[in-house]
Amino acid sequence: MDRREFLAVTTASLGATTHGASLTDAAFPAPAIVEQQPAVVVIGAGAFGVWTALYLREQGHQVTLVDAYGPGSSRATSGDETRQLRVGYGDRELYARMAQRAMGAWQEREREFGVPLIVPTGRLELASDWSPSLRATQSMLTRLGVATEALTPEDLRRRYPQMSFDGVGVGLLEPGAAVVRAKNAIIAAGQAFVRKGGTLAVQRARPGRSTGRQLVDVELEGGTRIAGARFVFACGPWLPRLFPELLGDRIKVPGREVFYFGVPSGDTRFMPPAMPNYSESGYYGFPSIDGRGVKVCPTTGPVTFAPDTDERVVTAHEVRRARAYLAKRFPALAGQPITETRVCQLENTVDEHFIVDRHPAWDNVLIAGGGSGHAFKHGPVLGEYVGRRAVGASTDPAFDQMVRLAR
Ligand SMILES: Cc1cc2nc3c(=O)[nH]c(=O)nc-3n(C[C@H](O)[C@H](O)[C@H](O)COP(=O)(O)OP(=O)(O)OC[C@H]3O[C@@H](n4cnc5c(N)ncnc54)[C@H](O)[C@@H]3O)c2cc1C
């Protein structure tokens, strides 16, 4: 089932549900509705929300997942074609450990969903020299039992002759790293959620009525309300708009332009496993996956981006810079055309830690986001973490501290 068929089916079933007592609550808090109200309402079906909803559903909760555009839309940060999966995280051990667990969880979910999601590529970090952060990555990976290889410029040239390594003094390879088909993964998780009895609503929601320190419901555009016992707002780059006073200064939303460059016909040097996923200061890139072309991503872009309304069209100056970079790192691709582009946005916190915490005004509302360019890989494990926080189950206190609002 592709995304269009999936949304058609789920929206149709939602139509039936929204007109039933479980989702409309004009008479709230009438007891009949309270009995049937979903235990948890998750708003946002990106990497944070869809996995949270799936985890909670699997734990037996009644869950409604609400997304303005549906899971895997091109406006969501999680709606891009590919994201990297790696354990290397500098000295940030809690994220490294979560990423390591997530690697296994991705494999299990891929088997369960029955769709090809993971492409083994390895990940190569390039640098001019051994920086403290590169050394920290290597020693952390070693401590966690994750294989690495330190490569000299000579090793790099021998192993990856399709790349040029001008200015590179060292490469750190994490051979077990991979790339995940991101959009497909979000859609597959959304489908699993619905298959397991979750309710999906393709609607925009905002906080509705509250009583004391409890949020009672969310209000959909058009006035329908969804009541719940617990709420998770996992709205990615929309969070600062939804809660401007709380998050306006805590989460910034810059834009990013992504380019796919064609590879010559019959040339397999730029496909996995011949070419790895890699990163360096200023750029990172992916091999040509599913014939899309080599993906080149600058780490610069517009300082603010409006995810609902801004045009997703690349700018002439970023095209020029990406071309110059391509010619430097992949001389054999210098004359190749751009085959696709994407314009995406980040939701960055100041210290790049996620935010997962209670809303200060409501005890039953959890905010989950601030992915800061690195949350996707954690999805299947992050969903468990956020889900447990949402329903008050125990979690790692050190992680709780790291991702609190007031830090
Ligand atoms: C260019 C780029 C490259 C990246 N590379 C990597 C990588 O290689 N590896 C990695 O791990 N991470 C990577 N990331 C980060 C990762 O993609 C994000 O951290 C993650 O996708 C964020 O997920 P999210 O759920 O917070 O937000 P989103 O995916 O944006 O999801 C939010 C959802 O909420 C919905 N929504 C918003 N407001 C409402 C509302 N009011 N009502 C209903 N629904 C609403 C939206 O429709 C959307 O679907 C990258 C990010 C970017 C931009």
The ligand as a Gaussian input file, in Angstrom:
#p B3LYP/6-31G(d) Opt

LIG

0 1
 C       18.382000      17.904000       6.319000
 C       18.226000      17.059000       7.549000
 C       18.987000      15.925000       7.703000
 C       18.842000      15.119000       8.826000
 N       19.585000      14.001000       8.919000
 C       19.390000      13.156000       9.949000
 C       20.066000      11.917000       9.989000
 O       20.800000      11.586000       9.062000
 N       19.860000      11.093000      11.050000
 C       19.015000      11.438000      12.066000
 O       18.890000      10.660000      13.009000
 N       18.325000      12.597000      12.044000
 C       18.481000      13.450000      11.006000
 N       17.787000      14.622000      10.942000
 C       16.884000      14.964000      12.043000
 C       15.553000      14.247000      11.983000
 O       15.075000      14.163000      10.658000
 C       14.567000      14.997000      12.888000
 O       15.144000      15.171000      14.179000
 C       13.248000      14.278000      13.033000
 O       12.780000      13.854000      11.770000
 C       12.235000      15.217000      13.685000
 O       11.021000      14.517000      13.857000
 P        9.773000      15.224000      14.543000
 O        8.792000      14.156000      14.817000
 O       10.216000      16.062000      15.696000
 O        9.251000      16.286000      13.485000
 P        8.440000      16.049000      12.080000
 O        8.988000      14.918000      11.344000
 O        8.394000      17.373000      11.393000
 O        7.013000      15.668000      12.550000
 C        6.113000      16.587000      13.098000
 C        4.746000      16.234000      12.604000
 O        3.785000      17.016000      13.316000
 C        2.739000      17.362000      12.434000
 N        2.103000      18.557000      13.015000
 C        2.684000      19.728000      13.297000
 N        1.807000      20.565000      13.885000
 C        0.652000      19.887000      13.982000
 C       -0.629000      20.207000      14.515000
 N       -0.876000      21.385000      15.081000
 N       -1.602000      19.272000      14.446000
 C       -1.367000      18.050000      13.887000
 N       -0.182000      17.710000      13.368000
 C        0.823000      18.610000      13.432000
 C        3.426000      17.601000      11.107000
 O        2.538000      17.442000      10.027000
 C        4.525000      16.541000      11.118000
 O        4.140000      15.351000      10.452000
 C       17.915000      15.470000       9.836000
 C       17.147000      16.623000       9.691000
 C       17.292000      17.402000       8.552000
 C       16.443000      18.631000       8.392000

